[in-house]
Amino acid sequence: MVNKYEKVKEVLESKQLIEFTQELIKINSVFNPEDKNANEKRVAQYIFNFLKKEGFEVYIEDAVENRPNVIAYLRGEIPGKTILFEGHTDVVSAGDYCQWTYDPFGGEIVEVNGIKRIYGRGACDTKQNLAAAVFAAKAIKDSKEKFKGNILLCIPCDEEGLMLGIKSFINNGWADNVDAAVICEPEENNICIFQKGALRIKINFYGKMAHGCMPLTGNCPNWAVGRVICEVRRLETFEKYRLGKHEYLGYPSFTPTMIQTPIKGVAQINVIPQDAYLTLDIRTVPGQDHEAIKRQIQGILDEFSSQFREGDDKFTASMEILDDRPWTQTPKEEPVVKSIVKAYQSVLNSEPIYNGVPGATDGTILNSIKGIPVIVTGAGNREVPHQVDEWCEVDEIIETSKIYALTALYYLNEEY
């Protein structure tokens, strides 16, 4: 495909893009609530300084104390729409460093079967895509290519947690005039037009502490935990049967992820605990309603609590909603989808692959709160994030940056 913006691709500084990615990986941005210095602050400041030096209109502000977002604009010569590129600064824990072949915060480039890879925590999720977005905007600026409207970079903290960064970005008004968003996540450059929803629930169970040899003098909450898990599994099976397999997202899931008993204090094998909790990580697909699911879970608790016969353990529980992010869908006819398809074809000279995101992203929040059409795409094998020896192909990062740059120009200049 002939590309009228060939100059933008030519001025994209591929070597500097990869070096920038390496520098981001080298800055440990794992959040540790017990250490006020272990967070995204250093990497955010590094990005802020770079963008400011490059002449961007750039801001830095705390989303929560000591955990900043970076926001930057590249403005066109005449008014128009605003396209947002979003990539988070936080990464998950590297775990046991001894399990890594390469330093998790080394950003090393290694050739594997003739293909160069960059290794490190965040090399796939998602510092390479953050860098690709920054350098896409920089290439447009350096090329002096004319465009209407605005390119907005959102570089938030806490995507891996409760998404406090993007929520702060929205609450502070930065998203008010955004017309479309590209969420920069590792999706093998597939164009993800669906995202699964995420509903996180905590259920607290209450009993009575007693000696393990005299269970009748107490009330063990763990029996209730087991019964609820079995009912949730049945609910999951029913939903899979009812909805079938979604073309891009697969099946919904209801997963018990954490069980703790007692909630506080030391557990002992000969002590009946006084309480327990269970967490559920529920991932939803089109056709599911989160409010209905909440009622179904509450219904399980209510039904069990009313069914216990005389002599049975008493069942008492309360439900707490920890997080609620609905599934999203962006039609193929949306201008941002058409723009990124055209960019993909121009850069890779092939037809794009449509897909869906198996998890929730910051784009889930942008869509559900502000109604912004979102596309999730970027470099990186989608099965590699959060693993030991996380990596991404160097050439794919460069391709992604070019795709982002052309997407912005096609979208803003309405050439889709």
C-alpha positions in Angstrom: 0.0 0.0 0.0 1.3 3.5 -0.9 1.8 5.6 2.2 1.6 9.3 1.9 3.3 9.6 5.3 6.4 7.7 4.4 8.5 10.5 5.9 7.1 9.8 9.3 8.3 6.2 9.1 11.7 7.3 7.8 12.3 9.8 10.7 11.3 7.3 13.4 14.5 6.8 15.4 14.4 3.0 15.7 17.8 2.7 17.5 16.8 5.3 20.1 13.3 3.7 20.5 15.0 0.4 21.5 17.5 2.2 23.8 14.6 4.1 25.4 12.8 0.8 25.9 15.8 -0.6 27.6 16.1 2.3 29.9 12.5 2.0 31.0 13.0 -1.7 31.7 16.0 -0.9 33.8 14.0 1.2 36.2 12.2 -1.1 38.6 8.6 0.1 38.8 7.0 -2.7 40.8 4.7 -1.3 43.3 5.3 -2.3 46.9 2.8 -0.9 49.4 5.3 -1.5 52.2 8.0 0.7 50.6 7.1 4.2 49.7 10.1 4.4 47.3 9.1 1.2 45.4 6.6 2.4 42.8 6.3 4.1 39.4 7.7 7.5 40.4 11.3 7.1 39.0 10.2 5.8 35.6 7.4 8.4 35.3 10.0 11.2 36.0 12.3 9.7 33.4 9.6 9.8 30.8 8.5 13.3 31.8 12.0 14.6 31.5 12.4 13.0 28.1 9.1 14.4 26.7 9.9 17.9 28.1 13.3 17.9 26.5 11.7 16.9 23.2 9.4 19.9 23.3 6.1 18.2 24.2 3.4 19.9 26.3 3.8 17.7 29.3 2.4 17.3 32.8 3.1 15.1 35.8 0.7 14.7 38.6 0.1 12.2 41.4 -2.8 9.8 40.9 -2.3 8.7 44.5 0.4 9.9 46.8 3.9 9.3 45.3 2.5 7.5 42.3 2.3 9.8 39.3 0.7 9.9 35.9 2.4 11.5 33.0 0.3 13.3 30.4 1.6 14.9 27.2 0.1 16.6 24.1 1.2 17.0 20.6 -1.2 19.5 19.0 -2.0 20.0 15.4 -2.1 23.3 13.5 -5.9 23.5 13.4 -8.7 22.2 15.7 -9.9 18.6 15.3 -10.4 15.4 17.2 -8.2 14.0 19.9 -6.7 10.5 19.8 -5.3 9.0 23.0 -2.4 6.5 23.3 -2.2 4.9 26.7 0.6 2.7 28.2 1.2 2.1 31.9 4.4 2.4 33.8 3.9 -0.2 36.5 5.0 -3.8 36.2 4.3 -6.9 38.2 6.8 -8.5 40.6 9.8 -10.3 39.0 9.4 -13.0 41.7 12.5 -15.1 42.4 15.4 -13.5 40.5 17.2 -16.9 40.5 14.6 -18.3 38.2 15.5 -15.7 35.5 18.1 -16.4 32.8 18.5 -12.7 32.3 18.4 -9.8 34.8 14.7 -8.9 35.1 15.8 -5.2 35.2 18.6 -5.5 32.7 16.9 -4.8 29.5 19.3 -7.1 27.7 19.1 -7.7 24.0 19.7 -11.4 23.0 19.6 -13.1 19.7 17.4 -16.2 19.6 17.3 -18.2 16.4 18.4 -15.2 14.5 15.8 -12.8 15.9 16.7 -10.1 18.4 14.7 -10.0 21.6 14.7 -7.6 24.5 14.4 -9.2 28.0 13.2 -8.0 31.3 10.2 -7.4 33.5 7.9 -5.1 31.4 9.6 -5.9 28.1 6.3 -7.3 27.0 3.8 -5.8 29.4 4.1 -3.0 28.5 7.1 -0.7 28.5 8.0 -1.5 24.9 4.6 -0.4 23.8 4.7 2.7 26.0 8.0 3.6 24.3 6.5 2.8 20.9 3.7 5.3 21.5 6.2 8.0 22.7 8.4 7.6 19.7 5.4 7.5 17.3 4.4 10.9 18.6 8.0 12.1 18.4 8.3 10.9 14.7 5.2 12.9 13.8 6.7 16.0 15.5 10.1 15.5 13.9 8.6 15.0 10.5 6.7 18.2 10.7 3.7 16.4 9.2 0.5 18.4 9.3 -2.4 17.0 11.2 -5.7 18.2 12.7 -6.6 18.0 16.4 -4.4 16.5 19.1 -2.4 13.5 20.0 -2.6 12.8 23.7 -0.3 10.5 25.6 -1.5 9.0 28.9 1.1 7.2 30.8 -0.5 6.1 34.1 0.5 4.2 37.2 -1.3 1.2 38.7 -2.7 -0.6 35.7 -1.7 -3.9 37.3 -3.6 -3.0 40.5 -7.0 -1.3 40.8 -6.3 1.0 37.8 -6.0 4.0 40.0 -3.9 5.9 37.4 -6.5 5.8 34.6 -9.3 6.6 37.1 -7.4 9.7 38.3 -6.8 10.7 34.7 -10.5 10.6 34.0 -11.5 12.2 37.3 -9.1 15.1 36.6 -10.8 15.8 33.3 -8.0 14.7 30.9 -10.3 12.3 29.1 -13.2 14.8 28.6 -12.3 15.6 25.0 -10.9 12.3 23.9 -12.6 10.9 20.8 -10.8 7.5 20.5 -8.1 5.6 22.4 -5.4 3.1 21.5 -4.5 1.0 24.5 -0.8 -0.1 24.1 -0.7 -3.6 25.3 1.0 -6.8 24.1 -1.4 -8.3 21.6 1.0 -9.4 18.8 -0.3 -6.4 16.9 -3.7 -8.1 16.6 -6.5 -5.5 16.5 -8.5 -6.2 19.7 -12.0 -4.9 19.4 -13.4 -6.8 22.4 -12.2 -6.9 26.0 -13.4 -9.2 28.7 -15.0 -7.7 31.8 -13.6 -8.2 35.3 -15.8 -8.5 38.4 -13.8 -9.1 41.6 -15.8 -10.2 44.7 -14.8 -10.9 48.3 -17.1 -13.0 50.5 -16.5 -13.0 54.2 -17.8 -16.0 56.2 -18.4 -15.9 59.9 -18.3 -18.7 62.4 -17.2 -19.5 66.0 -13.7 -20.4 67.1 -13.4 -23.7 69.0 -11.1 -26.7 69.6 -10.7 -29.0 66.6 -11.6 -32.1 68.7 -15.0 -30.5 69.7 -16.5 -29.1 66.5 -20.0 -29.0 68.1 -18.8 -26.2 70.5 -17.9 -24.0 67.5 -19.1 -23.2 64.0 -16.6 -23.9 61.3 -16.9 -21.3 58.4 -14.9 -23.5 56.0 -17.9 -25.8 55.3 -19.7 -22.8 53.9 -16.7 -21.8 51.8 -16.6 -25.2 50.2 -20.3 -25.2 49.4 -20.2 -21.7 47.9 -17.2 -22.7 45.7 -19.2 -25.7 44.4 -22.2 -23.5 43.6 -20.1 -20.9 41.8 -18.6 -23.7 39.7 -22.1 -24.7 38.7 -22.9 -21.1 37.8 -19.8 -20.9 35.6 -20.8 -24.2 33.8 -24.3 -22.8 33.2 -23.0 -19.6 31.8 -20.6 -21.4 29.5 -23.4 -23.6 28.2 -25.8 -20.6 27.9 -23.4 -18.3 26.0 -21.1 -20.7 24.2 -17.6 -19.7 23.1 -17.3 -16.1 22.0 -15.5 -15.6 18.7 -12.8 -13.4 20.1 -13.0 -13.9 23.9 -13.6 -17.5 24.4 -15.6 -18.6 27.5 -16.5 -16.6 30.6 -14.9 -17.8 33.8 -15.7 -17.7 37.6 -12.5 -18.5 39.4 -11.9 -18.8 43.2 -8.5 -17.2 43.6 -7.9 -16.7 47.3 -9.1 -18.5 50.5 -7.9 -17.4 53.9 -8.9 -18.7 57.3 -8.8 -17.2 59.8 -9.0 -13.7 58.3 -6.6 -12.4 61.0 -4.4 -14.3 63.4 -2.4 -17.5 63.1 -4.0 -20.6 61.7 -3.6 -23.9 63.6 -4.5 -27.4 62.6 -6.4 -28.1 65.9 -8.3 -24.9 66.0 -11.6 -24.2 64.2 -11.3 -20.7 62.8 -13.8 -18.0 63.6 -13.9 -16.6 60.1 -12.7 -17.0 56.5 -12.8 -15.2 53.2 -13.0 -16.2 49.6 -12.3 -14.1 46.5 -13.7 -14.6 43.1 -12.2 -13.3 39.9 -15.0 -13.4 37.4 -14.3 -12.6 33.7 -17.2 -11.8 31.5 -18.2 -11.7 27.9 -20.9 -10.1 25.8 -24.3 -11.4 26.9 -23.5 -11.2 30.6 -24.7 -8.5 33.0 -22.6 -7.7 36.0 -25.5 -6.6 38.1 -27.2 -9.9 37.4 -24.1 -11.9 38.4 -23.9 -10.0 41.7 -27.5 -10.9 42.4 -26.8 -14.6 41.5 -23.9 -14.7 43.9 -25.9 -13.0 46.6 -28.7 -15.5 45.9 -26.4 -18.4 46.5 -25.5 -16.9 49.9 -29.1 -16.2 50.8 -30.3 -19.6 49.7 -27.7 -21.5 51.8 -28.3 -19.4 54.9 -32.0 -20.2 54.8 -31.6 -23.9 54.1 -29.6 -25.1 57.1 -31.5 -27.5 59.2 -31.4 -27.8 63.0 -28.1 -29.3 64.0 -26.3 -28.0 60.9 -23.5 -25.4 61.0 -24.9 -21.9 60.9 -24.2 -20.0 57.6 -23.4 -16.3 57.8 -21.7 -14.4 55.1 -21.3 -10.9 53.5 -20.4 -10.0 50.0 -18.0 -7.1 49.0 -17.5 -5.9 45.4 -13.8 -5.1 45.0 -13.7 -4.1 41.4 -16.3 -4.0 38.5 -15.1 -3.5 34.9 -17.6 -4.4 32.2 -16.7 -6.1 28.9 -16.3 -3.7 26.0 -16.9 -3.9 22.2 -15.8 -1.5 19.5 -17.4 -2.0 16.1 -15.2 -2.5 13.0 -16.9 0.5 11.4 -15.5 2.9 14.1 -13.0 5.4 12.5 -10.3 4.4 15.0 -10.6 0.8 13.9 -10.5 1.7 10.2 -7.5 3.9 10.9 -5.5 1.3 12.6 -6.4 -1.3 10.0 -5.1 1.0 7.3 -1.9 1.7 9.3 -1.4 -2.1 9.8 -1.7 -2.7 6.1 0.7 0.1 5.3 3.4 -1.0 7.7 3.2 -4.8 7.4 1.7 -5.1 3.9 -0.8 -7.8 5.1 -4.3 -8.0 6.4 -4.8 -7.5 10.1 -6.0 -10.1 12.6 -9.0 -9.1 14.7 -9.0 -10.4 18.3 -10.2 -9.8 21.9 -8.4 -9.2 25.1 -8.7 -12.0 27.6 -8.3 -9.6 30.5 -9.3 -6.1 31.3 -7.2 -3.1 30.5 -7.2 0.6 31.3 -9.3 0.9 28.1 -12.1 -0.9 30.0 -12.3 2.1 32.3 -12.1 4.7 29.5 -15.0 3.0 27.7 -17.2 2.2 30.6 -16.9 5.6 32.3 -16.5 8.0 29.3 -17.9 5.9 26.4 -14.7 6.3 24.4 -14.2 3.8 21.6 -11.0 1.8 22.4 -8.7 -0.5 20.5 -6.1 -2.6 22.2 -3.0 -3.5 20.2 0.7 -3.6 20.5 3.9 -5.6 20.2 4.6 -8.7 22.3 3.4 -12.3 22.5 0.2 -12.2 24.4 1.1 -15.3 26.5 4.4 -13.9 27.7 3.4 -11.2 30.2 4.0 -11.8 33.9 6.3 -14.8 33.2 9.9 -15.4 34.0 12.2 -14.2 31.2 9.6 -11.9 29.8 10.6 -10.7 26.3 9.6 -9.0 23.1 11.0 -9.0 19.6 13.0 -5.8 18.7 11.7 -5.6 15.2 8.1 -5.9 16.3 8.5 -2.9 18.7 9.6 -0.8 15.7 6.7 -2.0 13.6 4.3 -1.1 16.4 5.6 2.4 16.7 5.1 2.9 13.0 1.6 1.6 13.2 0.8 3.9 16.1 2.1 6.9 14.2 0.1 6.2 11.0 -3.0 5.4 13.0 -2.8 8.9 14.6 -2.4 10.6 11.3 -5.1 8.6 9.4 -7.6 9.1 12.3 -7.0 12.8 12.9 -6.8 13.7 9.2 -9.9 11.6 8.6 -8.2 9.4 5.9 -9.8 6.1 7.0 
